[in-house]
Amino acid sequence: MNQQISENGREENDLKKKEKGSRPFSIYWIYLIILIAIILFNYLPGRSSAAKSITWQEFKQDILPSHDVAKIDVVNKEIAQVYIKPESLKKEKYKDVAKGFLGSVNKGPHYYFTVGSVEVFDRQLEEAEAGFSEKERIPVTYTTVNSWWPNIISWLFPLLLLGFLWFYIFRRLGSASGAGGSIFDFGKSKPRLYEKGKYSPITFKDVAGYEEAKTEIIEIVEFLKHPEHFTKLGAKIPKGVLLIGAPGTGKTLMAKAVAGEAGVPFFSLSGSEFIEMFVGVGASRVRDLFDRAKEKAPSIIFIDEIDTIGRVRGRALSIQANDERDSTLNQLLAELDGFNPNIGVIVLAATNRADILDPALLRPGRFDRHIHLDLPNKQERLAIFKVHLKPLLLDSKVDTEYLASQTPGFSGADIANVCNEAALIAARKKKKAVETQDFFDAIDRIMSGLEKKSKIISPSEKKIIAYHEAGHAIVSWMLKNVDPLQKVSIIPRGKSLGGAWYLPEERQIITEAQFFDQLCAALGGRTAEEIVFKEASSGALDDLEKVTKQAYMMVVNLGLSEKIGNISFYDSTGVYENSFLKPYSEATAQLIDEEVRKLVEQAHESARSILEKNRDKLDALAKLLLEKEVVYKKEIEALLGERPSVKEEAVLAL
């Protein structure tokens, strides 16, 4: 065993050495060498570029009178190069030009200036040397230099620059195109591939709850591992499996678990990765993806957010027509029909908008099996909590079952966020372990936003907020069909200035009476302001939005209206979702508006009646809120008494 491990270790080391040794030579080194050569060539000793530029006046006044000039060389009748005598270079004023390249002695030229005309230069130099003897006069030579290097640079450098840009752009486009590394590979798919032996670290043990969904998924995994158990009986495994659920319910996590359990090549990519700016790329990538999956069969293809390419085609009433997306979907449908159902390629897809998918995609023979991942119930939330609480250091008093009961309507992603936020809150408070109160604070943080202690609220505004929240609490407490109230607060959180926290009951259907009581509770805040202050404020904006949407849903979709009757205009196909047309006439639209106003007004009057009968309790609760800012269920129960629903349950129990 140890010998086998050591041999494996040596093989890995040899492979790493080979990878290091076979690293390709980069062309960028050539560019760097050329650049360094150009710089060195221009700064080598003897090059005129190393001389210091001066003017004729500076030469005449500072250098010529001291008799330090050895000679002057006029190059191409344009540049006069001045050479200083070697013994004179030791003077202080020549220290800037005395040293050459890498500290060597600069043999010249040391200075240069521009000559406008040779005749003028000769005359000026002769006038400047008027008092000089014959030996003191400076020898002047005239040379002509044919420099081919600047001419070469003038046409070679642009070519090199264009070549570099061409190479760089094509390399970037090639890397952006995915597999292949060439610009002409943009038609190939770019999935993340989990090969056999490189499993996903996530398994079904990491997916808590959803036992029914896992049962169906496990059947697919078993087919991939042992296909003979199914084929010998003539059974055909579904070609496609569609995971449907709200955001955060674990669709992608379930697919990753399949990759970890199956032990077969797993191709994972998003629906948006098929769409590009080039026409026809999406269909090409679909073909390439299925070709690669068939080569590695048995294998799994997972397409996340398939609604990106799977929307309904030919929607004449929609303004979201997209030919590229339609061609991509057509190619996907063709591929789903094109391979043998027992070839070993299974397609998994996930979406939270199954209502807008094309019917051709959902028909039997393509995505045969639909697995719905709903929001978890209490037992499933308990299992999810246990998974996400493992890495946390918990206080011994933390009750996992109680946390699961306090988070109805939370998805798996929400629960993971609660656990992480609770740990952050505990760390922020320098605690040694995460306590129950940290989880409650995390739930409040996620549901209502961050507590804003620094927000300045005047006493008059605070009083309005207190009566507003007290109105919600009184009405909801007196109505048996409203979810149980847990606490009321006037501390600003997020965009809200206060709030009432309820514990939603897990119910599958909602009756008309329950809907109506919810409308009454939502209007309790605005109604309390009208009773106490004789006017309304802008604080009920969220409440009015909620009431309006719920009332229209009751009338338009659920048929909970006497005049409209048992008619529903709900569109499960999504045809009218992005359309300017409505599935009812103008007369019906007017009747719907009248019914909604009537329903809201009835709820408003019911809330007013409850608050006027309990005005003393409203004042008492508002006063308590102004004192404590947060009032919990026990204090509310002590002030208002038991709820009607609690009394009825006690009678039934007897």
C-alpha positions as CSV (number, residue, x, y, z in Angstrom):
1,M,0.0,0.0,0.0
2,N,2.8,2.4,1.0
3,Q,4.8,1.4,-2.1
4,Q,1.8,2.2,-4.3
5,I,1.3,5.6,-2.7
6,S,5.0,6.4,-3.1
7,E,4.9,5.4,-6.8
8,N,1.8,7.6,-7.3
9,G,3.7,10.5,-5.6
10,R,6.7,10.0,-7.9
11,E,4.4,9.9,-11.0
12,E,2.8,13.2,-9.9
13,N,6.2,14.8,-9.4
14,D,7.4,13.6,-12.8
15,L,4.2,14.9,-14.4
16,K,4.7,18.3,-12.7
17,K,8.3,18.4,-13.9
18,K,7.2,17.6,-17.5
19,E,4.6,20.3,-17.3
20,K,7.2,22.8,-16.2
21,G,9.7,21.7,-18.8
22,S,7.2,21.7,-21.6
23,R,6.0,25.2,-20.9
24,P,5.9,27.0,-24.4
25,F,8.2,29.9,-25.1
26,S,6.4,33.2,-25.0
27,I,6.8,35.6,-27.9
28,Y,6.6,38.5,-25.5
29,W,10.2,37.8,-24.6
30,I,11.2,38.7,-28.1
31,Y,9.4,42.0,-27.9
32,L,11.1,42.7,-24.7
33,I,14.6,41.9,-26.1
34,I,14.0,44.2,-29.1
35,L,12.9,47.0,-26.9
36,I,16.0,46.7,-24.6
37,A,18.3,46.6,-27.7
38,I,16.8,49.8,-29.0
39,I,17.3,51.6,-25.7
40,L,20.9,50.3,-25.3
41,F,21.7,51.3,-28.9
42,N,20.6,54.8,-28.4
43,Y,22.6,55.2,-25.2
44,L,25.8,53.5,-26.2
45,P,29.0,55.7,-25.9
46,G,29.6,57.8,-28.9
47,R,26.0,58.3,-29.8
48,S,24.9,61.9,-30.3
49,S,21.8,61.2,-28.2
50,A,24.1,61.0,-25.1
51,A,25.3,64.7,-25.7
52,K,23.7,67.6,-23.9
53,S,21.7,70.1,-25.9
54,I,22.7,73.8,-25.7
55,T,22.2,77.0,-27.7
56,W,24.8,79.0,-29.7
57,Q,24.6,81.7,-27.1
58,E,25.4,79.3,-24.2
59,F,28.3,77.9,-26.2
60,K,29.6,81.4,-27.1
61,Q,29.4,82.7,-23.5
62,D,30.1,79.7,-21.2
63,I,32.3,77.2,-23.2
64,L,34.2,79.1,-25.9
65,P,36.0,81.7,-23.8
66,S,37.6,79.0,-21.5
67,H,39.4,77.4,-24.5
68,D,38.2,73.9,-23.4
69,V,36.8,72.9,-26.8
70,A,38.9,70.3,-28.6
71,K,36.9,70.3,-31.9
72,I,33.6,70.9,-33.5
73,D,32.0,68.4,-35.9
74,V,29.2,69.7,-38.1
75,V,27.0,66.7,-39.1
76,N,24.9,66.9,-42.3
77,K,25.1,70.7,-42.1
78,E,22.5,70.6,-39.3
79,I,24.0,69.6,-36.0
80,A,27.2,71.0,-34.5
81,Q,28.7,68.5,-32.1
82,V,31.1,69.9,-29.5
83,Y,34.0,67.8,-28.1
84,I,35.6,69.0,-24.8
85,K,39.3,68.4,-24.2
86,P,39.9,65.3,-21.9
87,E,41.9,67.4,-19.4
88,S,39.1,70.0,-19.2
89,L,36.5,67.4,-18.4
90,K,37.8,67.4,-14.8
91,K,36.3,70.9,-14.3
92,E,33.2,71.2,-12.1
93,K,31.1,72.7,-14.9
94,Y,31.6,69.6,-17.1
95,K,30.6,67.0,-14.5
96,D,27.2,66.5,-16.2
97,V,28.8,65.3,-19.5
98,A,32.1,63.9,-18.2
99,K,30.7,60.4,-17.6
100,G,29.2,58.2,-20.3
101,F,27.4,54.9,-20.4
102,L,27.7,52.8,-17.2
103,G,30.1,55.3,-15.6
104,S,32.8,55.2,-18.4
105,V,34.6,58.3,-19.6
106,N,32.6,60.1,-22.2
107,K,34.8,60.6,-25.3
108,G,32.2,62.9,-26.9
109,P,30.5,64.6,-28.4
110,H,29.6,66.3,-25.1
111,Y,27.4,69.1,-26.4
112,Y,25.5,69.9,-29.5
113,F,23.4,72.7,-31.0
114,T,21.5,73.3,-34.1
115,V,23.1,75.0,-37.1
116,G,20.7,77.0,-39.3
117,S,23.2,77.7,-42.1
118,V,26.8,76.6,-42.5
119,E,27.8,80.1,-43.8
120,V,26.2,81.8,-40.9
121,F,27.8,79.4,-38.4
122,D,31.3,80.0,-39.9
123,R,30.8,83.8,-39.8
124,Q,29.6,83.7,-36.1
125,L,32.4,81.4,-35.0
126,E,35.0,83.6,-36.8
127,E,33.6,86.7,-35.0
128,A,33.6,84.9,-31.7
129,E,37.3,83.9,-32.2
130,A,38.4,87.4,-33.2
131,G,40.9,87.7,-30.3
132,F,42.1,84.1,-30.4
133,S,45.6,83.1,-31.6
134,E,46.1,80.6,-34.4
135,K,46.7,77.7,-31.9
136,E,43.6,78.7,-29.9
137,R,41.2,78.5,-32.8
138,I,38.9,75.5,-32.8
139,P,39.2,73.0,-35.7
140,V,35.9,72.5,-37.5
141,T,35.1,69.5,-39.6
142,Y,32.1,68.8,-41.8
143,T,30.8,65.2,-42.1
144,T,27.9,63.6,-43.9
145,V,26.3,60.6,-42.2
146,N,23.8,58.3,-44.0
147,S,21.9,56.8,-41.0
148,W,19.9,53.8,-42.2
149,W,18.7,52.8,-38.7
150,P,16.1,55.6,-38.3
151,N,14.8,54.7,-41.8
152,I,14.4,51.1,-40.8
153,I,12.7,52.0,-37.5
154,S,10.3,54.3,-39.3
155,W,8.7,51.4,-41.2
156,L,9.7,48.4,-39.1
157,F,8.2,49.7,-35.8
158,P,4.7,50.3,-37.2
159,L,4.7,46.8,-38.7
160,L,5.8,45.3,-35.3
161,L,3.1,47.3,-33.6
162,L,0.4,46.1,-36.0
163,G,1.6,42.5,-35.7
164,F,1.6,42.7,-31.9
165,L,-2.0,44.1,-31.9
166,W,-3.1,41.5,-34.4
167,F,-1.7,38.7,-32.3
168,Y,-3.0,40.1,-29.0
169,I,-6.6,40.7,-30.3
170,F,-6.8,37.2,-31.8
171,R,-5.5,35.6,-28.7
172,R,-8.0,37.5,-26.5
173,L,-10.8,36.6,-28.8
174,G,-9.7,33.0,-28.9
175,S,-9.5,32.8,-25.1
176,A,-13.0,34.4,-24.9
177,S,-14.4,31.8,-27.3
178,G,-13.9,29.0,-24.9
179,A,-12.6,25.5,-25.8
180,G,-10.0,25.4,-28.5
181,G,-8.4,28.8,-27.9
182,S,-9.0,30.1,-31.4
183,I,-11.3,32.9,-32.6
184,F,-12.9,30.4,-34.9
185,D,-13.9,28.2,-31.9
186,F,-16.7,30.6,-30.8
187,G,-19.3,28.1,-32.0
188,K,-18.1,25.6,-29.4
189,S,-19.8,25.2,-26.0
190,K,-18.1,26.2,-22.8
191,P,-19.4,23.8,-20.1
192,R,-17.8,23.2,-16.8
193,L,-16.9,19.5,-17.0
194,Y,-16.7,17.2,-14.0
195,E,-14.8,14.2,-15.3
196,K,-14.8,10.7,-13.8
197,G,-12.4,10.8,-10.9
198,K,-12.9,14.6,-10.4
199,Y,-16.2,14.5,-8.6
200,S,-18.2,17.4,-7.3
201,P,-17.7,17.7,-3.6
202,I,-21.4,17.9,-3.0
203,T,-23.5,14.8,-2.6
204,F,-27.1,14.0,-1.6
205,K,-26.0,14.1,2.1
206,D,-25.5,17.9,1.6
207,V,-29.1,18.2,0.2
208,A,-31.4,18.2,3.3
209,G,-35.1,17.5,2.9
210,Y,-36.8,16.9,-0.5
211,E,-36.8,13.2,0.0
212,E,-39.4,12.7,-2.8
213,A,-37.3,14.7,-5.3
214,K,-34.1,12.9,-4.3
215,T,-35.9,9.5,-4.9
216,E,-36.6,10.4,-8.5
217,I,-33.1,11.8,-9.0
218,I,-31.5,8.8,-7.4
219,E,-33.3,6.6,-10.0
220,I,-31.4,8.5,-12.8
221,V,-28.1,8.1,-11.0
222,E,-28.8,4.3,-10.7
223,F,-29.5,4.1,-14.4
224,L,-26.2,5.7,-15.2
225,K,-24.4,3.4,-12.9
226,H,-26.2,0.2,-13.7
227,P,-28.2,0.6,-17.0
228,E,-28.6,-3.1,-17.5
229,H,-31.1,-3.3,-14.5
230,F,-33.5,-1.1,-16.5
231,T,-32.8,-2.0,-20.1
232,K,-33.3,-5.7,-19.6
233,L,-36.9,-5.1,-18.7
234,G,-37.4,-2.8,-21.7
235,A,-37.6,0.4,-19.5
236,K,-36.5,3.7,-21.0
237,I,-35.0,6.3,-18.7
238,P,-36.3,9.9,-19.2
239,K,-34.3,12.0,-21.7
240,G,-34.8,15.1,-19.7
241,V,-35.5,16.1,-16.1
242,L,-36.7,19.5,-15.3
243,L,-36.2,20.9,-11.8
244,I,-38.8,23.5,-11.0
245,G,-38.9,25.7,-7.9
246,A,-38.8,29.1,-6.4
247,P,-35.4,30.9,-6.2
248,G,-33.3,29.4,-3.4
249,T,-35.0,26.0,-3.1
250,G,-31.9,24.1,-4.1
251,K,-32.3,23.3,-7.8
252,T,-28.6,23.9,-8.7
253,L,-27.5,22.2,-5.5
254,M,-29.5,19.1,-6.4
255,A,-27.8,19.1,-9.8
256,K,-24.4,19.4,-8.2
257,A,-25.3,16.5,-5.9
258,V,-26.1,14.4,-9.0
259,A,-22.7,15.2,-10.4
260,G,-21.1,14.1,-7.1
261,E,-23.1,10.9,-6.9
262,A,-23.2,9.7,-10.5
263,G,-19.5,9.2,-11.1
264,V,-19.9,10.0,-14.8
265,P,-18.9,13.1,-16.9
266,F,-21.1,16.0,-15.9
267,F,-21.4,19.0,-18.2
268,S,-22.7,22.1,-16.4
269,L,-23.5,25.5,-18.0
270,S,-26.1,28.3,-17.9
271,G,-28.7,28.9,-20.5
272,S,-27.3,32.4,-21.1
273,E,-23.9,30.9,-22.3
274,F,-25.6,29.7,-25.5
275,I,-26.4,33.3,-26.5
276,E,-23.8,35.4,-28.2
277,M,-23.6,38.5,-30.4
278,F,-22.9,36.3,-33.4
279,V,-25.9,34.9,-35.2
280,G,-26.2,31.1,-35.1
281,V,-23.6,30.6,-32.3
282,G,-26.3,29.3,-29.9
283,A,-27.4,26.5,-32.2
284,S,-23.7,25.6,-32.9
285,R,-22.9,25.4,-29.2
286,V,-25.9,23.2,-28.6
287,R,-24.7,20.8,-31.3
288,D,-21.1,20.8,-29.9
289,L,-22.3,20.2,-26.4
290,F,-24.3,17.1,-27.3
291,D,-21.5,15.8,-29.5
292,R,-19.1,16.1,-26.6
293,A,-21.6,14.5,-24.2
294,K,-22.2,11.5,-26.6
295,E,-18.4,10.9,-26.9
296,K,-18.2,10.6,-23.1
297,A,-21.5,8.7,-22.6
298,P,-22.9,7.8,-20.2
299,S,-22.9,11.4,-19.1
300,I,-25.2,14.2,-17.8
301,I,-25.8,17.6,-19.2
302,F,-27.1,20.3,-16.8
303,I,-28.5,23.6,-18.1
304,D,-29.2,26.1,-15.4
305,E,-31.9,28.8,-16.0
306,I,-33.1,27.1,-19.1
307,D,-35.9,29.7,-19.5
308,T,-33.2,32.0,-21.0
309,I,-33.4,30.0,-24.2
310,G,-36.6,28.0,-23.7
311,R,-39.2,30.8,-23.7
312,V,-42.4,30.4,-25.8
313,R,-41.7,30.8,-29.5
314,G,-43.9,32.7,-31.9
315,R,-45.5,34.9,-29.3
316,A,-47.1,37.4,-31.6
317,L,-48.4,39.5,-28.8
318,S,-45.0,39.8,-27.1
319,I,-42.4,42.4,-27.8
320,Q,-39.5,40.1,-26.8
321,A,-39.0,38.3,-30.1
322,N,-35.5,36.9,-30.5
323,D,-34.6,34.9,-33.6
324,E,-31.2,33.8,-32.1
325,R,-32.9,32.4,-29.0
326,D,-35.5,30.7,-31.1
327,S,-32.9,29.0,-33.3
328,T,-31.0,27.9,-30.2
329,L,-34.2,26.4,-28.8
330,N,-35.0,24.6,-32.1
331,Q,-31.6,23.0,-32.1
332,L,-32.0,21.9,-28.5
333,L,-35.4,20.3,-29.4
334,A,-33.8,18.6,-32.4
335,E,-30.9,17.2,-30.2
336,L,-33.4,15.9,-27.6
337,D,-35.1,13.9,-30.3
338,G,-31.9,13.0,-32.2
339,F,-30.2,10.5,-29.9
340,N,-31.2,7.1,-28.6
341,P,-33.0,7.3,-25.3
342,N,-30.7,4.6,-23.9
343,I,-27.5,6.0,-25.2
344,G,-26.7,7.3,-21.7
345,V,-27.0,11.0,-22.1
346,I,-29.4,12.6,-19.7
347,V,-30.3,16.3,-19.7
348,L,-31.0,18.1,-16.4
349,A,-32.4,21.6,-16.5
350,A,-33.5,24.1,-13.8
351,T,-35.9,27.0,-13.9
352,N,-38.1,29.1,-11.6
353,R,-40.3,30.2,-14.6
354,A,-41.8,27.0,-15.9
355,D,-44.9,28.9,-16.9
356,I,-43.1,30.7,-19.8
357,L,-41.3,27.6,-21.2
358,D,-42.2,26.5,-24.7
359,P,-44.7,23.5,-24.7
360,A,-42.6,21.7,-27.2
361,L,-39.8,21.5,-24.6
362,L,-42.1,20.0,-22.0
363,R,-43.8,17.4,-24.0
364,P,-43.2,13.7,-23.4
365,G,-40.1,12.4,-25.0
366,R,-38.1,15.5,-24.2
367,F,-38.3,16.7,-20.7
368,D,-40.4,13.8,-19.5
369,R,-40.0,14.2,-15.8
370,H,-40.8,17.4,-13.9
371,I,-39.6,17.6,-10.3
372,H,-41.0,20.4,-8.2
373,L,-39.0,21.8,-5.4
374,D,-41.4,23.7,-3.2
375,L,-40.5,25.8,-0.2
376,P,-39.5,23.4,2.6
377,N,-42.0,22.5,5.4
378,K,-41.0,22.4,9.1
379,Q,-39.4,19.0,9.0
380,E,-37.4,19.9,5.9
381,R,-36.4,23.2,7.4
382,L,-35.2,21.3,10.5
383,A,-33.0,19.1,8.3
384,I,-31.6,22.1,6.4
385,F,-30.8,23.9,9.6
386,K,-28.9,20.9,10.8
387,V,-26.7,20.9,7.7
388,H,-25.9,24.6,7.9
389,L,-25.4,24.6,11.7
390,K,-22.6,22.0,11.6
391,P,-19.8,24.5,11.0
392,L,-21.1,26.9,13.6
393,L,-20.1,27.0,17.3
394,L,-23.5,27.0,18.9
395,D,-24.6,27.8,22.4
396,S,-26.0,24.8,24.3
397,K,-29.4,26.5,24.6
398,V,-30.0,26.9,20.8
399,D,-33.1,24.8,19.9
400,T,-32.9,23.8,16.2
401,E,-36.6,22.7,16.1
402,Y,-37.7,26.1,17.5
403,L,-35.7,27.9,14.8
404,A,-37.3,25.7,12.1
405,S,-40.8,26.6,13.5
406,Q,-39.9,30.3,13.5
407,T,-39.0,30.4,9.8
408,P,-42.0,29.3,7.8
409,G,-41.8,30.3,4.1
410,F,-37.9,30.4,4.2
411,S,-36.1,28.6,1.4
412,G,-32.9,26.7,1.8
413,A,-30.9,29.7,0.7
414,D,-32.7,31.8,3.2
415,I,-31.9,29.4,6.0
416,A,-28.2,29.3,5.0
417,N,-28.2,33.1,5.0
418,V,-29.8,33.1,8.5
419,C,-27.1,30.8,9.9
420,N,-24.3,32.8,8.3
421,E,-25.8,36.2,9.4
422,A,-26.3,34.9,13.0
423,A,-22.6,33.9,13.1
424,L,-21.6,37.3,11.9
425,I,-23.7,39.0,14.5
426,A,-22.3,36.9,17.3
427,A,-18.7,37.6,16.1
428,R,-19.5,41.3,15.9
429,K,-20.6,41.2,19.5
430,K,-17.4,39.3,20.5
431,K,-19.4,36.3,21.7
432,K,-17.8,32.9,22.3
433,A,-20.8,31.0,20.7
434,V,-23.8,31.8,18.6
435,E,-26.9,32.2,20.7
436,T,-30.6,32.0,20.0
437,Q,-31.0,35.8,20.1
438,D,-28.4,36.1,17.3
439,F,-30.6,33.9,15.1
440,F,-33.7,36.1,15.8
441,D,-31.6,39.2,15.0
442,A,-30.5,37.6,11.8
443,I,-34.1,36.8,10.8
444,D,-35.1,40.4,11.5
445,R,-32.1,41.6,9.5
446,I,-33.0,39.4,6.5
447,M,-36.7,40.1,6.5
448,S,-36.8,43.8,7.3
449,G,-33.3,45.1,6.7
450,L,-30.6,46.6,8.9
451,E,-31.6,48.4,12.1
452,K,-31.0,52.1,11.7
453,K,-30.4,53.5,15.1
454,S,-28.9,56.7,13.8
455,K,-32.0,57.8,11.8
456,I,-33.4,61.0,13.4
457,I,-37.2,60.9,14.0
458,S,-39.0,63.8,15.6
459,P,-41.4,63.1,18.6
460,S,-44.5,63.9,16.5
461,E,-43.4,61.4,13.8
462,K,-42.6,58.8,16.4
463,K,-46.1,59.1,17.8
464,I,-47.6,58.6,14.4
465,I,-45.5,55.6,13.8
466,A,-46.4,54.2,17.2
467,Y,-50.2,54.5,16.6
468,H,-49.7,53.1,13.1
469,E,-48.0,49.9,14.3
470,A,-50.4,49.7,17.2
471,G,-53.3,49.8,14.7
472,H,-51.8,46.8,12.8
473,A,-51.4,44.9,16.1
474,I,-54.9,45.6,17.4
475,V,-56.7,44.6,14.2
476,S,-54.6,41.5,13.6
477,W,-55.0,40.4,17.2
478,M,-58.8,40.7,17.1
479,L,-59.1,38.7,13.8
480,K,-58.7,35.0,14.2
481,N,-57.7,34.4,10.5
482,V,-54.6,36.5,10.7
483,D,-51.2,34.9,11.4
484,P,-50.1,35.0,15.0
485,L,-48.4,38.3,16.0
486,Q,-44.9,37.9,17.5
487,K,-43.8,41.5,18.2
488,V,-44.3,45.1,17.2
489,S,-41.4,47.6,16.8
490,I,-41.1,51.3,15.9
491,I,-37.3,51.0,15.3
492,P,-36.5,51.9,11.7
493,R,-35.2,49.0,9.6
494,G,-34.3,49.2,5.9
495,K,-36.9,51.5,4.3
496,S,-39.6,51.0,6.9
497,L,-40.0,53.1,10.0
498,G,-41.5,50.3,12.0
499,G,-43.1,46.9,11.7
500,A,-45.2,44.1,13.0
501,W,-43.7,40.6,12.9
502,Y,-46.1,37.6,12.3
503,L,-45.5,33.9,12.3
504,P,-47.2,32.6,9.1
505,E,-49.0,29.3,9.4
506,E,-48.2,26.6,6.9
507,R,-51.3,26.2,4.9
508,Q,-51.9,24.9,1.4
509,I,-55.1,26.8,0.7
510,I,-56.4,30.2,1.8
511,T,-60.2,30.9,2.3
512,E,-62.0,34.1,1.3
513,A,-62.4,35.0,5.0
514,Q,-58.7,34.6,5.6
515,F,-58.0,36.9,2.6
516,F,-60.4,39.5,3.9
517,D,-58.9,39.5,7.4
518,Q,-55.5,40.0,6.0
519,L,-56.8,43.1,4.1
520,C,-58.2,44.4,7.4
521,A,-55.0,43.9,9.3
522,A,-53.0,45.6,6.5
523,L,-55.3,48.6,6.6
524,G,-55.2,48.8,10.4
525,G,-52.2,51.3,10.5
526,R,-53.7,53.8,8.1
527,T,-57.1,53.5,9.9
528,A,-55.5,54.2,13.3
529,E,-53.9,57.3,12.0
530,E,-57.3,58.6,10.6
531,I,-59.0,57.9,14.0
532,V,-56.4,59.5,16.2
533,F,-54.9,62.3,14.1
534,K,-58.0,62.9,11.8
535,E,-55.7,62.6,8.8
536,A,-53.5,60.1,7.0
537,S,-49.8,60.1,6.3
538,S,-47.4,58.7,3.8
539,G,-46.4,55.9,6.1
540,A,-49.0,53.4,4.7
541,L,-47.5,53.2,1.2
542,D,-46.3,49.6,1.6
543,D,-49.6,48.6,3.2
544,L,-51.7,50.1,0.4
545,E,-49.5,48.4,-2.3
546,K,-50.0,45.1,-0.6
547,V,-53.7,45.6,-0.2
548,T,-54.2,46.7,-3.8
549,K,-52.3,43.7,-5.2
550,Q,-54.1,41.2,-3.0
551,A,-57.5,42.7,-3.7
552,Y,-56.9,42.5,-7.5
553,M,-55.7,38.9,-7.1
554,M,-58.9,38.0,-5.3
555,V,-61.1,39.5,-7.9
556,V,-59.2,38.8,-11.1
557,N,-57.5,35.5,-10.5
558,L,-59.3,33.7,-7.7
559,G,-62.9,34.5,-8.5
560,L,-63.7,35.8,-5.0
561,S,-66.1,38.5,-6.2
562,E,-69.9,38.3,-6.4
563,K,-70.3,40.4,-9.6
564,I,-67.4,38.9,-11.5
565,G,-68.4,35.4,-10.4
566,N,-66.4,32.2,-10.7
567,I,-64.1,33.5,-13.5
568,S,-60.4,33.6,-13.4
569,F,-58.2,35.6,-15.7
570,Y,-55.0,34.1,-14.5
571,D,-52.7,33.2,-17.4
572,S,-50.5,30.2,-16.5
573,T,-49.0,30.1,-20.1
574,G,-47.5,33.6,-19.9
575,V,-49.0,34.7,-23.2
576,Y,-50.4,37.9,-21.9
577,E,-47.5,38.6,-19.5
578,N,-45.6,41.0,-21.8
579,S,-48.6,42.0,-23.9
580,F,-50.4,45.3,-24.2
581,L,-53.7,43.4,-24.4
582,K,-55.8,42.1,-21.5
583,P,-57.9,38.9,-21.5
584,Y,-61.0,40.8,-20.7
585,S,-63.0,43.7,-22.1
586,E,-63.1,47.4,-21.1
587,A,-66.5,46.9,-19.4
588,T,-65.1,43.9,-17.4
589,A,-62.0,46.0,-16.4
590,Q,-64.3,48.7,-15.1
591,L,-66.3,46.2,-13.1
592,I,-63.1,44.7,-11.7
593,D,-62.0,48.2,-10.5
594,E,-65.4,48.7,-8.8
595,E,-65.2,45.3,-7.1
596,V,-61.7,46.0,-5.9
597,R,-62.6,49.4,-4.5
598,K,-65.7,47.8,-2.8
599,L,-63.6,45.1,-1.2
600,V,-60.9,47.5,0.1
601,E,-63.5,49.8,1.5
602,Q,-65.3,47.0,3.3
603,A,-61.9,46.0,4.9
604,H,-61.3,49.6,5.8
605,E,-64.6,49.9,7.6
606,S,-64.1,46.6,9.4
607,A,-60.7,47.8,10.6
608,R,-62.2,51.1,11.7
609,S,-65.0,49.3,13.7
610,I,-62.4,47.2,15.5
611,L,-60.2,50.1,16.4
612,E,-63.1,52.3,17.6
613,K,-64.3,49.6,19.9
614,N,-60.8,49.1,21.3
615,R,-59.6,52.7,21.4
616,D,-58.4,52.4,24.9
617,K,-56.2,49.4,24.0
618,L,-54.9,51.3,21.0
619,D,-53.8,54.2,23.2
620,A,-52.3,51.8,25.7
621,L,-50.3,49.9,23.1
622,A,-49.1,53.0,21.4
623,K,-47.9,54.4,24.7
624,L,-46.1,51.2,25.5
625,L,-44.4,51.3,22.1
626,L,-43.2,54.9,22.7
627,E,-41.7,53.7,26.0
628,K,-40.1,50.4,25.0
629,E,-39.9,50.7,21.1
630,V,-40.2,46.9,20.9
631,V,-43.2,45.0,22.4
632,Y,-43.3,41.2,22.3
633,K,-46.1,38.7,22.2
634,K,-46.4,38.2,26.0
635,E,-46.7,41.9,26.7
636,I,-49.3,42.3,23.9
637,E,-51.3,39.4,25.3
638,A,-51.2,40.9,28.8
639,L,-52.5,44.1,27.4
640,L,-55.1,42.8,24.9
641,G,-56.0,39.4,26.3
642,E,-56.1,36.1,24.5
643,R,-56.8,36.1,20.7
644,P,-60.2,34.9,19.5
645,S,-58.7,32.0,17.8
646,V,-57.0,30.8,21.0
647,K,-60.3,31.0,22.9
648,E,-62.1,28.9,20.2
649,E,-59.4,26.3,20.2
650,A,-59.6,26.0,24.0
651,V,-63.4,25.5,23.8
652,L,-62.9,22.8,21.1
653,A,-60.4,21.1,23.3
654,L,-62.9,20.8,26.1
